[in-house]
Amino acid sequence: MSRHLLGMTMSMHILSAGEGVKYLLSSVVVGEGVRDASDALIRYYREKGTPPGRWYGKDLGAFGDGSLKAGDPVLEHQLRLLLGHACDPLTAQPLGRRFANYATPTTAVRAKAPKLPGALRLMDKSDAVTDISDAAAAKRSQNAVAGFDHTFSVPKSVSAIWAVADAGTQGIIARAHHAAMREVLELLERDVAATRVGADGGSGSVRQVDVAGVVATGYDHYDSRAADPQLHTHLVIANRVRSAADPAKWRTLDSRPIHAAVVALSEHYNGVLADHITRSLGLGWEHRTRGAGRNTGFELEAVPETLIAEFSSRSHEIQAEFERLVAQWRDEHHGHAPSARRLIRLRQKATLSTRPDKTLHSLAELTEQWRSRAARVLGTDATAWANELLRETRRHALLRADDFAVDYLEALGRSVAQSVGDKRSTWRRWNLYAEAARQLIDQRFWSTADREAVMAVVVDAAERASVTITPGEIAFVPAEFRRADGSSEFRMKHGALYTSQQNLDAEAGILALAMDTSGPTVGLEYVGRAAQRARDGIVLAQDQRHALEQLAVSGRVVDVLVGPAGSGKTSTLSALRAAWELEHGKGSVIGLAPTAAAAQVLADELGIPTENTTKWATEHGLGRWDFIAGQLVIVDEASLSGTFLLDRLTQHAAAVGAKMLLVGDRQQHGAVDASGVFGFIADSIEDRPELTEIWRFREEWERHASLRLRIGDSDVFEEYDLHGRIVGGEHDPMLDAAYTGWLDDTAHRKTSLMIAETNESVIALNVRARLDRIEAGLVDDSTTVRLHDGSEASPGDLVVTRRNDRRVRYGKSWVKNGDLWTVVGTHADGSVDVRPIGAERGSVRLQANYVAEQLELA
């Protein structure tokens, strides 16, 4: 099974010196040459490959004799000098310090392990290898950073109309994309890019200063790995800059603001691109839902979702080619069915043969394919359809900065602060900037200067509506150490940390209840009796028993149980439930969890009534589902519950005389809403109940490694690498390896999960698994239903539901987000009958609208 990970229209990846530059040269720079591409993506229309790279950035004149200008082509040897060796691309002179070569535990072991005495016993040799690895890991393991790859990708609807439009319209869209990208780069140069100077302060130089500008190389691409239209540009910002005050010396970028501003710059690009498209072509925009678990899209109104779906997945072409290859193989082998291994190879061949090679096809060839595919979906000539759209466009209101009343912008700033405060416990200016961009996305502006002026006023207002928790300056800072805006260079630009008064009040309320020991308890005699009862033959370990005793007698109205995954929290809670019911009666323990699926797991493991926290809040707001005195309310995965919801839960528990137990891991990621209170409360309780022993892993090294991974120790990846747990390579071979591993797992009846970075990869993996199941006779594809991502489902397919629906019940349960099912029947109206995976009888019907929007291949 594979799952979606969400992306952005502008993403950023670190480009490491060495391997990172090799990848850039092999996968991104695939059209280096001398052809004229001044009118990007148009003048080389008939050329093979993609256009040559172009130079960008305000500080290009600092190279060599100053002759390099924005828009000049990037030659491969220039790129190697700048990003591969940190040298001037014109003169080859070093730009500051050369890239450092850092030894890693893996390289240390590979270098030193062969030199160990051959007479060493196996255990002694293993210990010696561990010592070598630990010694290398003790040193700061890192890779030199050559640059920052910012990938700007237009929305799917823009790529779709660009793909089928005439050359003139394609040029207009490409220029709009490039203009938006340049304007975002200019914002990055003004407000994000910085370098550090001065004495080493332990985590880098102590002063953060403005730079003269940046230098970057941009590479246009026009298709995805699946050969669907995807207009995008890799803008690689070199990790070499000059400070504005000392331009004679080259330094590296301060990466902290580069990372902090990624989402804000992505959202800003969305708005600026939309402005350019509307001003140039008169096209309007709208928000579109993408189904459960996916971001709402902002797309061109005139482009139908069916065309976007056609250009988002090639499952139909892959399936047709796969079936053709299977039939051909049978014909050539006298009707014999291909083996499982042969099916995998045929699947790989079908995937590769239906995807044009980027370096072997011109834009003209791909455009012809795209127009043909679009015509089948639209039922008419695709280019004529695009021209008709542009003729029918209407005028859109374009706004100047002074069209907005000050009071309106102040109110919008408060709304921005409120929205960010609902999602985060703390934030900085770039978080507010991203939210302001989202709230202004529907407005079209005369110019980017107008948009940025309005944005600045709104974000300033949002900062005023927030509560600053960064301490003030305690010493006078001379003028020479202040930036143009008056801020101190000894502090990170836009680094002030904010929160809200509501968040502070909620945290204070929960903390007060964690200090209140007037809550219900359990006598130690009941604790002893419960602890003696083994659960599934497992006797409580010492840390589990100690935590049980603490929770039973503490009297805290709000208590915590902290423990990493695999530490035995379920066994401890089972014993606590038994003890609590001995004291307070059967049914006195209930559970809550942040998702319906997690609630079901907790209910199954502890045998208690359990519900989703959001559902409880809804019912409680209607005057139902109150807690009662003496009750123990267990909130599992509490770190995933928002602060405001936990405040509501705990205040109600205190009011009725119940006890609230928050269970989770402080190191687990937080909730979608404002969160972090679980860790705050856990840190505030002295001698908190905590489980420390790990029981889940058989390998001793993995127990310790998982704890290091839990606290964010990145050096532990070297240990996983030494034990063969990390495999790297090119995109397609890695997808094949992941799929083959999953297939082998499932063949041996193991539970296995594939996770992919993009929707495109997820769909490809799911379709591949489906086709193999069809060939194996496990899926009957004589009848199908269409799903929202363009894939199909038939009887025998494995699917996952993506939205809770309590109206559709199965036994004592109901359809939940994340539930896994087997399709047992399809119907002409688009509805399907499904059965929980593993069940042998019974089914429920999912209505056509649910299937079309909330069902996915699993």
MARSEKOL-217486 format. One record per residue (C-alpha): residue in one letter; x, y, z. Coordinates in steps of 0.1 Angstrom, whole numbers. Layout:
% residues N
   residu       X       Y       Z
        A       X       Y       Z
...
***
This chain:
% residues 858
   residu       X       Y       Z
        M       0       0       0
        S      12      35      -7
        R       4      69       8
        H       4     105      -4
        L      28     131       9
        L      18     167       2
        G      39     190     -18
        M      40     227     -28
        T      42     247     -60
        M      77     259     -49
        S      98     234     -30
        M     134     236     -18
        H     161     209     -16
        I     196     211      -3
        L     222     205     -30
        S     253     189     -15
        A     287     193     -30
        G     298     162     -48
        E     268     138     -52
        G     243     166     -52
        V     261     184     -81
        K     264     150     -99
        Y     227     146     -97
        L     221     181    -109
        L     242     175    -139
        S     227     142    -148
        S     190     148    -140
        V     184     186    -142
        V     210     200    -167
        V     199     178    -196
        G     199     205    -223
        E     231     224    -220
        G     241     238    -253
        V     243     269    -275
        R     209     271    -291
        D     190     304    -288
        A     165     301    -260
        S     160     337    -251
        D     122     332    -255
        A     122     303    -231
        L     104     271    -242
        I      95     285    -276
        R     125     290    -298
        Y     139     256    -293
        Y     105     240    -299
        R     119     214    -324
        E     151     207    -304
        K     156     175    -285
        G     158     178    -247
        T     152     208    -226
        P     166     244    -229
        P     200     255    -216
        G     202     269    -182
        R     202     307    -176
        W     219     329    -151
        Y     198     347    -125
        G     205     370     -95
        K     215     405     -86
        D     252     397     -78
        L     263     382    -111
        G     284     412    -119
        A     308     402     -91
        F     322     373    -113
        G     353     378    -134
        D     352     410    -155
        G     316     416    -147
        S     304     406    -181
        L     279     379    -169
        K     243     391    -171
        A     210     377    -160
        G     196     356    -189
        D     230     345    -202
        P     233     308    -209
        V     250     286    -183
        L     277     264    -197
        E     285     231    -181
        H     320     240    -171
        Q     308     272    -155
        L     283     252    -134
        R     310     227    -124
        L     333     256    -113
        L     306     274     -92
        L     287     245     -76
        G     312     217     -78
        H     343     236     -66
        A     330     270     -52
        C     350     289     -78
        D     343     319    -100
        P     326     305    -131
        L     346     329    -154
        T     381     329    -138
        A     381     297    -118
        Q     394     316     -88
        P     382     303     -54
        L     351     321     -39
        G     362     320      -3
        R     369     286      13
        R     368     255      -7
        F     342     229       1
        A     352     207      30
        N     354     169      29
        Y     337     154      59
        A     343     119      70
        T     313      99      80
        P     309      68     102
        T     303      47      71
        T     334      58      53
        A     354      55      86
        V     343      19      90
        R     349      10      54
        A     384      25      57
        K     395      11      90
        A     376     -22      94
        P     397     -41      69
        K     428     -32      89
        L     416     -48     121
        P     436     -79     132
        G     423    -110     115
        A     427    -130     147
        L     400    -111     164
        R     370    -131     176
        L     337    -123     158
        M     322    -105     189
        D     354     -86     194
        K     355     -75     158
        S     319     -64     160
        D     327     -43     191
        A     357     -28     173
        V     336     -18     143
        T     310      -3     166
        D     338      17     183
        I     350      30     150
        S     315      41     140
        D     308      57     173
        A     341      77     172
        A     333      90     138
        A     297      98     147
        A     309     117     177
        K     324     142     153
        R     299     165     137
        S     288     146     106
        Q     278     169      77
        N     280     175      40
        A     292     207      24
        V     263     226       9
        A     268     237     -27
        G     235     253     -32
        F     197     254     -26
        D     175     240     -54
        H     142     259     -55
        T     118     242     -79
        F      90     264     -92
        S      61     245    -107
        V      29     260    -121
        P      -5     246    -111
        K     -17     216    -130
        S     -44     236    -148
        V     -18     261    -161
        S       4     232    -174
        A     -27     217    -190
        I     -36     248    -210
        W       0     255    -218
        A       4     220    -232
        V     -23     223    -258
        A     -23     260    -266
        D      -7     276    -297
        A      29     287    -296
        G      20     324    -289
        T      -1     315    -258
        Q      26     290    -247
        G      51     318    -248
        I      29     341    -227
        I      24     315    -200
        A      61     307    -199
        R      70     344    -196
        A      44     348    -168
        H      60     318    -150
        H      95     332    -154
        A      84     367    -143
        A      68     354    -111
        M      99     333    -104
        R     122     363    -108
        E     100     385     -85
        V     101     358     -58
        L     138     356     -62
        E     140     394     -58
        L     120     391     -25
        L     144     364     -14
        E     174     387     -21
        R     158     416      -2
        D     143     399      29
        V     156     363      32
        A     192     360      20
        A     218     367      46
        T     253     356      57
        R     270     354      91
        V     302     372     101
        G     322     377     132
        A     336     354     159
        D     323     319     162
        G     295     318     187
        G     292     280     189
        S     265     276     163
        G     280     299     137
        S     292     335     135
        V     275     359     157
        R     263     386     133
        Q     237     380     105
        V     242     406      78
        D     225     415      45
        V     240     404      13
        A     248     422     -20
        G     226     397     -38
        V     226     360     -48
        V     237     341     -79
        A     216     313     -93
        T     211     291    -124
        G     177     283    -137
        Y     168     252    -157
        D     134     249    -174
        H     116     216    -178
        Y      82     210    -194
        D      72     175    -184
        S      70     152    -154
        R      87     118    -151
        A      55     104    -164
        A      57     126    -196
        D      27     146    -185
        P      29     183    -190
        Q      45     200    -160
        L      60     234    -166
        H      86     239    -139
        T     120     255    -133
        H     149     244    -111
        L     164     276     -97
        V     196     266     -80
        I     209     294     -57
        A     247     291     -52
        N     259     289     -16
        R     283     318     -22
        V     274     354     -14
        R     291     387      -5
        S     279     408      24
        A     266     442      15
        A     291     459      39
        D     322     438      29
        P     318     429      -8
        A     355     419     -11
        K     350     386       7
        W     329     356      -4
        R     309     338      23
        T     282     312      26
        L     245     318      30
        D     229     315      64
        S     206     285      58
        R     182     293      87
        P     161     320      69
        I     163     300      36
        H     145     271      53
        A     122     293      73
        A     108     312      42
        V     102     282      19
        V      64     280      24
        A      59     318      24
        L      78     321      -9
        S      58     292     -24
        E      25     309     -14
        H      38     342     -27
        Y      47     326     -60
        N      11     313     -63
        G      -4     348     -60
        V      22     365     -82
        L      18     339    -110
        A     -20     342    -108
        D     -17     380    -112
        H       5     376    -143
        I     -17     350    -159
        T     -48     371    -154
        R     -32     403    -166
        S     -18     386    -197
        L     -46     362    -207
        G     -77     374    -188
        L     -82     340    -172
        G     -99     336    -138
        W     -91     313    -108
        E    -110     292     -84
        H    -104     269     -54
        R    -108     231     -60
        T    -110     203     -34
        R     -87     174     -41
        G    -103     148     -18
        A     -96     139      18
        G     -60     143      30
        R     -50     166       1
        N     -46     203      -1
        T     -72     225     -18
        G     -59     234     -53
        F     -60     269     -68
        E     -66     264    -105
        L     -78     282    -137
        E    -116     283    -138
        A    -117     274    -175
        V     -97     241    -173
        P    -119     211    -165
        E    -109     187    -138
        T    -111     158    -163
        L     -83     174    -183
        I     -62     179    -151
        A     -68     142    -142
        E     -58     131    -177
        F     -25     149    -173
        S     -20     138    -137
        S     -19     101    -142
        R     -10      77    -171
        S     -26      46    -155
        H     -48      39    -186
        E     -18      40    -210
        I       3      18    -187
        Q     -25      -7    -182
        A     -32     -10    -219
        E       4     -15    -227
        F       8     -40    -199
        E     -21     -60    -211
        R      -7     -59    -247
        L      27     -72    -235
        V      11    -100    -214
        A     -10    -111    -244
        Q      21    -110    -266
        W      41    -131    -242
        R      13    -157    -240
        D      12    -158    -278
        E      49    -164    -280
        H      48    -191    -253
        H      19    -212    -265
        G      -7    -198    -241
        H      13    -202    -209
        A       8    -175    -183
        P      39    -155    -174
        S      54    -161    -139
        A      52    -136    -111
        R      88    -124    -118
        R      80    -121    -155
        L      49    -100    -147
        I      71     -76    -127
        R      94     -72    -157
        L      65     -67    -181
        R      51     -41    -158
        Q      84     -23    -157
        K      86     -24    -195
        A      51     -11    -198
        T      59      18    -175
        L      91      27    -192
        S      79      22    -228
        T      49      45    -223
        R      70      73    -208
        P      89      94    -233
        D     126      99    -224
        K     132     136    -217
        T     164     137    -235
        L     151     120    -267
        H     119     140    -274
        S     114     176    -284
        L      87     198    -270
        A      70     196    -304
        E      67     158    -302
        L      54     159    -266
        T      29     187    -275
        E      15     166    -303
        Q      10     137    -278
        W      -6     161    -252
        R     -30     176    -277
        S     -41     142    -289
        R     -47     130    -253
        A     -66     163    -245
        A     -88     160    -276
        R    -100     126    -264
        V    -110     141    -230
        L    -125     173    -244
        G    -142     158    -274
        T    -128     185    -297
        D     -95     199    -311
        A     -75     209    -280
        T     -58     239    -295
        A     -91     252    -309
        W    -106     247    -274
        A     -78     268    -258
        N     -82     296    -284
        E    -119     297    -277
        L    -113     300    -240
        L     -90     330    -245
        R    -116     347    -268
        E    -143     343    -242
        T    -123     357    -213
        R    -138     385    -193
        R    -122     415    -176
        H    -111     410    -140
        A    -108     438    -114
        L     -71     446    -109
        L     -63     463     -76
        R     -38     489     -65
        A     -23     490     -30
        D     -42     522     -23
        D     -76     505     -31
        F     -75     489       3
        A     -87     508      34
        V     -63     508      63
        D     -90     494      87
        Y     -96     465      63
        L     -59     456      62
        E     -57     458     100
        A     -86     435     103
        L     -71     411      78
        G     -39     411      98
        R     -58     401     129
        S     -75     373     109
        V     -41     361      97
        A     -28     360     133
        Q     -59     341     144
        S     -56     316     116
        V     -19     309     123
        G     -27     307     160
        D     -53     281     154
        K     -27     259     137
        R       5     267     156
        S      15     273     192
        T      44     296     182
        W      52     313     149
        R      75     338     131
        R      70     365     105
        W      73     341      76
        N      45     319      90
        L      23     351      90
        Y      35     360      55
        A      25     326      42
        E     -10     329      57
        A     -14     364      44
        A      -6     352       9
        R     -33     325      13
        Q     -59     350      24
        L     -50     374      -5
        I     -48     347     -31
        D     -83     356     -46
        Q     -73     392     -52
        R     -57     402     -85
        F     -32     430     -84
        W     -20     455    -111
        S      16     447    -102
        T      37     426     -79
        A      48     459     -62
        D      11     465     -52
        R       7     429     -39
        E      39     431     -18
        A      29     465      -4
        V      -4     452       8
        M      13     420      21
        A      37     441      41
        V       9     461      58
        V     -11     429      66
        V      19     410      80
        D      29     440     101
        A      -7     441     115
        A      -6     404     121
        E      27     408     141
        R      10     435     162
        A     -20     411     169
        S       4     384     181
        V      21     382     215
        T      59     384     213
        I      77     359     235
        T     112     367     223
        P     131     386     251
        G     139     422     244
        E     174     435     238
        I     192     440     271
        A     222     459     257
        F     226     489     235
        V     235     480     199
        P     256     506     180
        A     243     519     147
        E     270     500     127
        F     256     467     140
        R     220     475     129
        R     203     468      97
        A     185     493      75
        D     152     486      93
        G     168     492     127
        S     170     456     138
        S     201     442     155
        E     225     421     134
        F     231     400     164
        R     196     386     160
        M     182     366     131
        K     162     388     107
        H     125     382     111
        G     134     358     139
        A     111     371     166
        L      89     343     181
        Y      52     349     186
        T      22     332     202
        S     -13     342     212
        Q     -29     351     245
        Q     -55     324     239
        N     -27     298     236
        L     -10     311     268
        D     -42     310     287
        A     -50     274     275
        E     -16     261     284
        A     -18     278     318
        G     -52     262     325
        I     -40     227     316
        L      -8     232     337
        A     -28     243     367
        L     -49     211     365
        A     -17     190     362
        M      -6     205     395
        D     -40     200     411
        T     -39     167     431
        S     -76     167     441
        G     -86     142     414
        P     -98     106     418
        T     -72      79     427
        V     -70      41     431
        G     -59      23     463
        L     -25       5     461
        E     -42     -28     470
        Y     -61     -27     437
        V     -30     -17     419
        G     -12     -47     432
        R     -40     -70     422
        A     -41     -55     387
        A      -3     -57     382
        Q      -3     -94     390
        R     -27    -101     362
        A      -6    -108     331
        R     -20     -95     299
        D     -16    -120     271
        G      11    -137     292
        I      31    -106     295
        V      42     -95     331
        L      47     -58     336
        A      83     -47     336
        Q      97     -25     364
        D      92       8     346
        Q      57      -2     336
        R      47     -11     371
        H      63      20     386
        A      43      41     360
        L      11      22     369
        E      15      30     406
        Q      23      67     399
        L      -8      71     378
        A     -31      54     403
        V     -21      74     434
        S     -10     108     420
        G     -44     124     423
        R     -35     148     395
        V     -66     159     376
        V     -45     159     344
        D     -17     133     343
        V       6     121     316
        L      21      88     305
        V      52      93     284
        G      69      66     263
        P      83      60     228
        A      68      36     204
        G      73       0     215
        S      78       8     252
        G      47     -11     264
        K      22      17     269
        T      -7      -6     260
        S       2     -32     287
        T       5      -4     313
        L     -28      11     304
        S     -45     -23     304
        A     -33     -28     340
        L     -44       7     349
        R     -78       1     335
        A     -82     -31     356
        A     -71     -13     388
        W     -94      17     381
        E    -124      -5     375
        L    -118     -24     407
        E    -120       9     426
        H    -146      29     406
        G    -166       2     389
        K    -170     -14     355
        G    -172      11     327
        S    -154      38     346
        V    -126      40     320
        I    -132      55     286
        G    -108      65     258
        L    -104      93     233
        A     -80      95     203
        P     -73     122     176
        T     -85     100     147
        A    -113      75     144
        A     -89      48     133
        A     -67      54     164
        A     -98      54     186
        Q    -107      19     172
        V     -72       6     179
        L     -74      19     215
        A    -109       3     219
        D     -97     -30     206
        E     -65     -31     228
        L     -81     -20     261
        G    -117     -31     256
        I    -131       3     266
        P    -156      26     248
        T    -134      50     227
        E    -142      79     205
        N    -126     105     182
        T    -118     137     202
        T    -133     160     175
        K    -165     139     176
        W    -166     142     214
        A    -163     180     212
        T    -191     182     187
        E    -214     161     208
        H    -204     178     240
        G    -212     212     224
        L    -248     198     217
        G    -252     190     254
        R    -244     153     252
        W    -215     130     261
        D    -205     145     294
        F    -178     129     316
        I    -188     117     351
        A    -172     119     385
        G    -145      92     392
        Q    -141      85     355
        L    -107      79     340
        V    -105      95     305
        I     -75      82     285
        V     -64     104     256
        D     -41      84     234
        E     -16     100     210
        A     -22     132     230
        S       7     150     212
        L     -16     149     181
        S     -44     167     198
        G     -46     205     196
        T     -40     227     226
        F     -75     243     226
        L     -93     210     223
        L     -72     195     252
        D     -80     226     272
        R    -117     220     266
        L    -114     184     276
        T     -94     189     307
        Q    -116     218     320
        H    -147     197     316
        A    -130     167     334
        A    -120     189     363
        A    -155     204     365
        V    -172     170     369
        G    -145     153     391
        A    -129     130     364
        K     -93     123     358
        M     -77     130     323
        L     -47     109     313
        L     -27     122     283
        V      -7      94     267
        G      20      98     241
        D      55     107     231
        R      70     141     235
        Q      91     136     204
        Q      62     127     181
        H      51     153     156
        G      24     177     167
        A     -12     182     157
        V     -24     200     126
        D     -38     226     150
        A     -18     245     176
        S      -1     219     197
        G      29     212     219
        V      11     213     252
        F      16     176     259
        G      54     180     259
        F      50     212     280
        I      30     195     306
        A      52     164     307
        D      83     186     312
        S      65     204     340
        I      56     173     361
        E      84     162     383
        D      90     124     384
        R      65     120     356
        P      53      85     347
        E      76      75     319
        L      84      43     301
        T     120      39     290
        E     126       3     280
        I     120      -6     243
        W     105     -41     236
        R      95     -39     200
        F     128     -47     183
        R     147     -80     184
        E     181     -64     175
        E     198     -46     204
        W     214     -20     181
        E     180     -11     167
        R     165      -4     201
        H     191      22     208
        A     191      35     173
        S     153      41     174
        L     158      62     206
        R     184      83     189
        L     162      87     159
        R     134      98     182
        I     154     127     196
        G     165     139     162
        D     200     126     162
        S     207     127     124
        D     241     108     129
        V     221      77     136
        F     214      74      99
        E     249      62      95
        E     242      33     118
        Y     211      23      98
        D     233      26      67
        L     259       3      82
        H     232     -23      89
        G     219     -22      53
        R     187      -4      61
        I     192      25      37
        V     192      20       0
        G     198      48     -25
        G     197      52     -62
        E     179      67     -92
        H     142      74     -90
        D     128      46    -112
        P     151      17     -99
        M     142      28     -63
        L     105      26     -71
        D     110      -8     -86
        A     130     -19     -55
        A     103      -6     -32
        Y      76     -23     -51
        T      94     -56     -54
        G     101     -56     -16
        W      64     -49     -10
        L      53     -77     -33
        D      76    -101     -16
        D      63     -91      18
        T      27     -95       8
        A      34    -129      -8
        H      47    -140      26
        R      15    -126      43
        K      34     -97      60
        T      19     -63      65
        S      39     -39      44
        L      36      -2      35
        M      50      18       6
        I      54      55      10
        A      61      78     -20
        E      69     115     -22
        T      45     125     -50
        N       9     117     -60
        E      23     106     -93
        S      45      79     -77
        V      17      68     -54
        I      -7      63     -83
        A      20      45    -104
        L      27      21     -75
        N     -10      15     -68
        V     -18       8    -105
        R      12     -15    -107
        A       0     -35     -78
        R     -35     -36     -92
        L     -24     -49    -126
        D      -4     -76    -110
        R     -34     -86     -89
        I     -55     -86    -121
        E     -30    -109    -138
        A     -29    -132    -108
        G     -67    -136    -110
        L     -73    -117     -77
        V     -91     -88     -93
        D    -119     -90    -119
        D    -115     -59    -141
        S    -145     -67    -163
        T    -163     -39    -144
        T    -147      -8    -130
        V    -154      25    -112
        R    -133      57    -116
        L    -116      72     -86
        H    -108     108     -80
        D     -71     104     -89
        G     -78      89    -123
        S     -72      53    -112
        E     -98      26    -113
        A    -112       0     -89
        S    -128     -34     -95
        P    -139     -64     -75
        G    -109     -78     -57
        D     -90     -45     -55
        L     -77     -32     -21
        V     -90       3     -13
        V     -88      28      15
        T    -116      51      26
        R    -106      88      32
        R    -135     103      52
        N    -154      93      83
        D    -190      84      75
        R    -210      72     105
        R    -240      66      84
        V    -224      36      67
        R    -221      10      94
        Y    -204     -24      94
        G    -212     -45     124
        K    -205     -24     155
        S    -182      -1     135
        W    -186      23     107
        V    -166      37      77
        K    -136      56      89
        N    -108      76      73
        G     -79      51      68
        D     -99      19      69
        L     -88      -8      45
        W    -113     -27      24
        T    -116     -52      -4
        V    -140     -43     -32
        V    -165     -71     -36
        G    -189     -55     -62
        T    -193     -25     -84
        H    -225     -10     -98
        A    -235      10    -128
        D    -243      41    -108
        G    -206      42     -96
        S    -213      28     -61
        V    -193      -1     -48
        D    -197     -28     -22
        V    -167     -33       1
        R    -156     -56      29
        P    -130     -50      56
        I     -97     -66      46
        G     -94    -100      63
        A    -132    -104      67
        E    -148    -134      50
        R    -184    -123      48
        G    -206     -93      48
        S    -202     -59      30
        V    -213     -23      30
        R    -221      -1       1
        L    -203      32      -6
        Q    -223      56     -26
        A    -211      69     -60
        N    -202     104     -47
        Y    -182      89     -19
        V    -164      66     -43
        A    -156      94     -67
        E    -142     117     -40
        Q    -131      98     -10
        L    -119      63     -21
        E     -84      54     -32
        L     -64      23     -41
        A     -46      10     -11
***
